[in-house]
Amino acid sequence: MRSEDLIELAKSRYSWFMSILQKPQIVIATYTESEWDHWRSLMSDGPDFFATPFKDWENRCNEMREEKTRLGYNVYMVPITISEFVQWAKRNDRTTDVKARAEYAGLNLGQLYFN
């Protein structure tokens, strides 16, 4: 690739990235239906947070994403898995609650959307 092309690519990515930063950001940790019951049994807030049936939770997430997008937010759905999250929580001495899952999803946002 020519150096002029690389410069143009860098400029376009920078412009795109800066436009994203001008909007509020929301990161939503997402789960799979196959792991839903396992999340409920392992998480410190599992009986409460995962009490809703998976399809109801999924529908609410999609509704929230659509609503927040209409309001001008950048909404990112970041899938997380139990095994990776639990390992991260142990390494970082974190509880396994919704705040920790949100933090973990935020840390994984860059890998998912910006690489």
N, C-alpha and C positions, 0 to 999 in steps of 0.2 A: 504494500500500500504506500502511496506517495505521502510525503510529509504534509502536503497541503490537504490531502484527504483526512489524515489523522487529526489535523488541527480543526477542520470542519466538524468531524465526528465529536471531538472533545467539546467544541462550542455548543453543538446541539444537545449533547448529554448534560452539559452544565446548565443550559437554559431550561431543559426539561426538569432537572433536579431542583432548580431554584423555584420554578413554578409550583412544584409539589410542596416546598417548604412554606409557601405563602398561605396555604390552606391548613386548617387544623387537622391533626392526624388522629385516627382511631385504629387501634390494633385489637382484633378479636381472635382469641385462641379458639381454634376449632378442633373437633374431635370426630372420631369415626363411630358409626353405629355399632360396629363389632367390638369396640373397646368401651362403650358407654357404661355397661354394668361394672366393668373392672375399675374404671375411674371412680365410680360411686363407692366401691369397696375399699379403695386404697387412699383416697384423698381425705385430708383432715376435715374438709367441708363437704365431703362426698354425699352423705345422706341428705343434706339440704340442697346443694347446688345441682346435683345430678338426680334429684327426685323426679323431675319432669321427664316424661317419655322423650326419647331422642328426637323423634319427628317433630314434636311440639317445640322443643328447644331449637332445632334447626330452622323451623319456620319463623320463630321469633328473631333469630339472628339475621335471617334474610330480610325480614321486614325492617329491622333496625338499620341494616346496611343501606337499604334503599332510602329510608327516611333521612339518614345522616348524609348520604350522598346528595340528595335533593337540597339539603341545607348547606352544602358547600364543603363538606368534610371529605378528606381522602380516607377511605375505609379499606383496611387490609385484613383479609381473612388468612390467618396463619395456622396451618395444621400442626398439631403437636402430638407426639406419641408418649405413651406412659413410660416406656423404658428409658427414653432419652430424657424426659422431664425429671423422673425420679433420680436418675444419675446426676443431673445438673443440680437438683435441690440438695442432694447429699453433699456434693462437692462444695456448694456455696452456703451450707448450713441454713437452708431455707425451709420453711414449713411448706406443706403441699396444699396451699389454699389458692383461692382465686387470684389474690394479689401476686403470688409467686408465679402462677401460670401466665398471667398477663405480662409480667416482667420477662419471663422466658420467651413468650411469643414475640415481644418487642425486640429482644436480642436476636431472634431468628428472622426478623423482618428483612434485614439487609441481605441475608443469604438467599432468601426466597425471591425478593422483588428487584434487588439492585445489583446482582452479579451477572 
